[in-house]
Amino acid sequence: MTISWEEYFMGVAVLSGLRSKDPNTKVGACIVSPENKIVGIGYNGTPRGWDDSDFPWGREGDSLEVKYPYVIHAELNAIVNSFGDIRGSTIYISQFSCNECAKIIAQSGIKRVVYLNDKYADTDSVKAAKRIYNKLGIKYEKLVCAHTNINIELK
């Protein structure tokens, strides 16, 4: 069995997401140059230096005691951790991006987004992300894998 480049890069994104300490959501991202070279990898997690065990991973409660104002999304981590020029590249993400990540993806010069899961498609954040991509000509598409072992559903 041979997997496609797209399946390979999405597999790297999914595997990266498994590094996340978030008990509810594990998202990974892999940035690939037009020459099919990996130039950045990331997953959702804490800022450098913040002990994961002392992080507020909850989703409900006081707005300063939940994860949302602090967690760094996989896409941003992949861009920050990238090396070389990422303009014109493709980002593979296990979960469709939010509007904040879409802005950063657009600003970085990434031209294509390939995603595995779009479970928040009905949220304003994802609708705004798609509007950003459409306005700026950034292509986005769901990866349908020929090999079912890659189609893992991440929380």
Number of C-alpha atoms within 10 A of each C-alpha: 4 7 13 12 10 16 19 14 24 27 24 21 28 27 19 22 27 16 15 20 17 22 9 12 16 24 29 30 33 31 31 23 18 12 7 13 11 19 20 21 27 28 29 25 25 21 13 8 6 10 9 15 8 8 18 17 21 14 12 10 8 8 10 10 15 16 18 15 10 15 16 18 22 28 32 20 20 23 22 12 13 18 13 8 12 22 15 15 22 26 30 32 33 33 27 26 27 20 19 15 19 25 15 14 26 18 10 15 15 23 19 21 22 23 21 24 21 13 11 14 15 9 10 12 17 21 16 17 22 21 15 17 21 12 9 11 12 20 14 18 12 16 18 15 15 11 12 8 8 17 18 12 11 16 12
